[in-house]
Each structure stands twice: as structure tokens, then as C-alpha cells.
């Protein structure tokens, strides 16, 4: 990860550009046995103002020498209580096909109170001209843990419209542990 920071005279220091590069290895079962596959991930965030973020994400497959997916997003934060954004992404299944899934996403986050947040997300498939996924979620911060509860509506080629609920649980590192666990400060 790399960061470029700026500082105004007499003001605070803030990140202006953040970039990261990472890799993963996956062992996929094939007819010949297990075959290792590696993937490179690159992310770039440009934060020219406190209220605007430009981000880009790329997933590269070295074995096939092709870009599997990429995503470019623009996020606008008119206040500390709200953020809205739009993103364009493409996903290619393998290096042999030129066809890629193209997706346009809209998302918004609203802070209702110190403990509650509301999140809305919609993914529009540009190839088939239809909304593939819509999510609405509420986040509750319980100080040491966070719970997300949401409603999801999706539609895929293999089946018609499906609806459902989901939840996730995030545990926070206690303040007494910060600095004692590698990577947590």
C-alpha cells in the first residue's frame, strides 16, 4: 500500500492518493488434478477534496494474461451524514471470450443517528437492460460489534426474481488490544 498526503498551512494532514497492490493464490480442481491460479488485485483511490472520491479497482489473471474485472467509481459526500455514488464495472469470465458483463451501480449511505445507518444499492446490467440486484440495509453499531440487517431482491438468467433477507456481524477490536495485535493500530 502506498499513500500520498497533503497538508494545508496550519491545517491537518490528509490522504490525497492511496494505492494498493495484492495477490492471491487459488487451487482449482481440474481433470488433471489441482491447478494453482494466481490473481493480482490493484486499487487506487484519489481524494482531491474531503467530499469527493475517485476509485479504481482491477483484477488481473497472470496465467491467461487478461483483466478479469475492473471497477471505476465516483463517490460524493455532500455532508458527513450522507454519501452517494455511481460505479461502472466489467467482468470477463475467461480469456477466450471477448464478451464481458457490464454493470452500472448506484449506492447511497445515510447516517440516521450515532448508532444507525441506512444503505441503498442498485446494480443495473447494461447488457440485458435490467436491474440485477437491489439492496436496502440498516446498520446498528453496538460499540464492540456491528450488525447489518437487509433486504435483497435479485434477478438472474437461471431463475426469475428472488427476494430475501441477510445479516452480517462485525466484531470490533477492543481499544485495550490496539497496538498489541499486528496490523491493528
N, C-alpha and C positions, 0 to 999 in steps of 0.2 A: 504494500500500500504506500502511496506517495501523496503528500499534501503540499499545496502552495497556499501560504497565508498572507493576508494583508493587515495593515494596522493604520488606522487614522491617527493623526497627531492628537495625543491626549485621549485617544479612544481605545476601545477594546480590540483585541486580535481576533480575526475570524478567518475560517477557511474560505478560499476562493475557488480552488480546484482540488478535487480529490480523485485519485485514480487507484485502481487495484487490479491485480492480476493473480489468478489462482488456477489450480489444475485439479483434476480428479481422475481416478482410475477405476474402471468398472470391469468386472469379469462376467462376460456374457456367455451363456451356454449355447454352443453351436453343434452341428453334426460331427465336427472333428474334435469336439471337446470344449474346454473353457478357452475363451479367447479374450485377452485383455483389451479394453478400449480406453483410450485416454481422451480427455476433453480439456480444453483451455477456456477459461472464463475471463473476460475483461470488462471492467466497469469504469465509467468516467462520469463525474459529477462536476458541473460548472455552476457556481453560485455567485453571479455577478452582483446581486442585491440580496438583502435579507428576505425579500418577498418573492424571489424568482429562482427556480432551479431548473437547469437543463441536464438531463441524464441520458446516458447511452450504455447499452449492455450488449455484449457479443459472446456467443458460444461457438467455439471453433473445434472441429474434429480433425486432428492431425493425420489419422490413418487414411481418411478419404480426401484430405486436403480441401475441405469445404466449410463454409459457415453454416452451421445448423440453424441458428436463430439469432436474431438481433431485435433490439427494442430501443426506440428513441422516445423520450417523454419530456413534457414541459409541465411544471407544477407552479401554480400561482397561489401565494398565501397573502390575501388582502389584509388579514388580521391574524393575530396569534391564535384565534379561536376557529379559523376556517382555512382550508386549503382545497384547491380544485386542480384537476389536471387532465391532460389528454396524452395518449401514447399510441404510437404506431409500431406494430411488430410483425415479423415474418418468421415462419418456422418451416424448415425443409426436412422431410423425413429421411432421405438418404442422398448420396452424391450422384446417383444415377438418374434422378428425376429433376427436371427444372422447375416443376410446379411446387409452389410454396403456399402455405396457409397465410393469409394476410388478415390482420386483426386491428381494429381501432378500438381503444379503450377510453372510457370516461370514468373518473373517480372523484369523490369528494369526501372530506373528513370534516366533521363539525364537533367542537368541544361544547358539550352541553353544560357541564359543571367541572369542578376539580376532579371528580371521580368518574364521570360518564362521558363517553364519546360516541358519536354516530358515524358510520361509514357506509357509503354507497358506491357500487362499482358496476359497470356495464361493459361487456365485450361484444363488439359488433363485427361479424365475419364479412369482410369485403368481397370474398369470392362468391359467397352464396347470398349476399344481401339480406342478412338476418341477424338478430341478436342471439348469440350463443349462450351467454351467461349473464345473469343479473344477481347481485348480492346486496343485501342490506344487513348490517350488523350493529350491535350495541356492545361497547367495551366498558367493563366496570373494573376500576383499579381498587384493589383491596389492600393496598400498602405493600404487602410482601408477595402478592400474586395478582395476576390479571386474568380475567375471564372474558372471552368473546363469545357471544351468542348471536347466531344469524339465521337468515332465511336465504335460500338459494333456489334459483329457477334456471334450468339449462335445457338446451335442445341440441341433440347430436344427430348425425346421419343414421346411426344404427338404431335409434329409438326416438320416439316422439318426446314431447315436452316432459320433463321430470322436475319435481319440486321436492324440497327437503329442508331440514334444519341442520345446523352444525354448531359445534362449540370447540374452543381451544382454551387451554390453560397454560399460562406462562408464569414460571416461578422467578422471582427476583432474588439476586444475591443480597443477603443481609449486609448492611453497612459495616458491621463489625468484621466481615470476611473480606471486604475490598482491600486490595493490596497484598493479601495473603494467597490469593488464587492467581496463577499465571494468566495473563491476558485480561484480568478484571482490574480496573483502576477506579 
